[in-house]
Amino acid sequence: MKKIYHLKSCDSCRKILKQLPNLAEFELRDIKENPITVSELEEMKALSGSYESLFSRRAKLYKERGLKDVKLTEEDYKKLILDHYTFLSRPVAIVGTRIFIGNSPKTITELIS
């Protein structure tokens, strides 16, 4: 299975997708139009080790809701990601049993290779 959860309106996501030489092999999922399900998020957590690793602290809502001043639990991260798509660090690519989270150069290099 090869799947990428992304936002088609995100410049970083579009740039990364253009770099993938085998993009046609991936199932693409725009998380704004088609939100992730509980089971999909649980699969991501199983591969990554935690909901926190999937959580984006760069989301506008993170600051707007004052979440930086709150001690969040794993359950909080899960609820927030399911509540609003911007809390998922993007893109998230799943290739077999490997998961690639976010847009750091190291992550993207590993995904492409």
Long-range contacts (C-beta under 8 A, 24 or more apart in sequence): 1-27, 1-94, 1-95, 1-96, 2-26, 2-27, 2-93, 2-94, 2-95, 2-96, 3-27, 3-28, 3-29, 3-93, 3-94, 4-28, 4-29, 4-91, 4-92, 4-93, 4-94, 5-29, 5-31, 5-36, 5-40, 5-88, 5-90, 5-91, 5-92, 5-93, 6-30, 6-31, 6-90, 6-91, 6-92, 7-31, 7-32, 7-85, 7-90, 8-32, 8-33, 10-90, 10-91, 12-90, 12-91, 12-103, 13-90, 13-91, 13-103, 16-91, 16-103, 16-108, 16-111, 17-91, 19-108, 19-112, 20-111, 20-112, 21-112, 26-93, 31-85, 31-88, 31-90, 32-85, 35-82, 35-85, 36-81, 36-82, 36-85, 36-88, 38-82, 41-78, 41-81, 41-82, 43-94, 44-92, 44-94, 44-99, 45-78, 47-94, 47-97, 47-98, 47-99, 48-99, 48-101, 50-74, 50-77, 51-75, 51-77, 51-78, 51-81, 52-77, 53-89, 53-101, 54-81, 54-88, 54-89, 54-92, 54-101, 55-80, 55-81, 55-87, 55-88, 55-89, 56-86, 56-87, 56-88, 56-89, 56-90, 56-102, 58-89, 59-84, 59-86, 59-87, 60-86, 61-86, 61-87, 62-87
